[in-house]
Amino acid sequence: MNMKFSYKGFLFVVVCSNLLF
């Protein structure tokens, strides 16, 4: 598993959450 990919995915979710809320 790629650590960078996981971090990117997590960051993406955080950004989406901020945009939604």
DAPE-V512605 format. One record per residue. N is the residue number from 0. RES is the residue in one small letter. PHI is phi in whole degrees, -180 to 180 (999 if undefined). Layout:
BEGIN
((N RES PHI) (N RES PHI))
END
This chain:
BEGIN
((0 m 999) (1 n -91) (2 m -69) (3 k -62) (4 f -61) (5 s -62) (6 y -63) (7 k -62) (8 g -62) (9 f -62) (10 l -62) (11 f -61) (12 v -63) (13 v -62) (14 v -63) (15 c -60) (16 s -61) (17 n -64) (18 l -69) (19 l -69) (20 f -104))
END
